[in-house]
């Protein structure tokens, strides 16, 4: 924090400046040897008129007991905290105080305290622009640990297991250099060649998707033991399945703001040049995070593209006829049958289906 004091009016040197940045006390007046010497041509300025007290977070103005107290907004003050762009009258001399605070660093998502020695990701940095509004930071001591602590995935240190499914496990990863938290998903080796192929396909698809309501994947890698993993943004608000289990059916005013962005995602996924079918949309795969509007709004993010099919990316379908992939409970019946699973060859992109989704999204938004 720095304090810049400028003489803007008076019998002395107009535009005279002084800067204070070190913690401690600094005296101002017309005496020689003070930290900021004002003009002796002002008869109402004492030799040691006031002092500035600074620490790392606050700055105070303290009167030193002369016959004329400093005035702010016409009121004499004995001691007050200095605010930015405040005008202070000392005798007939008018001063402008400018408080310049250092750019606030990131805050820990657990304890909300600043993290020292780490700078916030800048949206102006082209390299980080896509993750600037998705970055999650934490003090390492605020992260809980389990038996998986200490595993390394490239430059990421594993702290605990987040969960797992039929195709792999999820872990919380920490990047010590940037104090950022990431979600790391690994493929189960027991899935064999087909499972590993599906996992690599998932990583390839995810790294081509860029939408505010899709979990952002930043990369993937292979461990020395052959374990394949991908790294994506860490979403802090749980998932829709847990929310519904805890709260029950959501009222319309809460459900609509969640559904409209998901319909926008479907429109985005159907768009050329590489239309993509997710094939496993369900509440557990809709992660939630708090919006930045300060009103506690939940923002949905679609995750888990392990069963996705991107037309034009993979020429050979992974599924086989009569093979079921996805979660039966959330699948629509195939046309003309009563079997509740998605066909092995999903219907390719069509403008008609995209238009229907877009119309539904627009109708929902009119209701919000």
ABEGO torsion letter per residue (X at the ends): XBBBBBBABEABBBGBBBBBABBEBBBBEABBGBABBBBAABAABBABABBBBBBAABBBBBBAGBABBBBBGGBBBABBBBBBGBBBBBEABBBBBBBBBBBBBBBBAAAGBBBBGBBBBBAABAAAAAAAAABBBBBAAABBBBAABGBBBEABBBABBAEBBAAEBBBBBBBAAAGBBBBBBBBBAAAEAAAAAAAAAAAAAAAABBBAABBBBAEBBBBAAGBBBBBBBBBAAEBAAAAAAAAEBBBAAAAAAAAAAAAAAAAAAABOABBBBAGABBAAABBBBBBAAGAGBBBBBBBGAAABBBBGABABBABBBGBBBEBAAABBBBBGBABBBBBABBBBBBAAAAAAAAAAAAAAAAAX
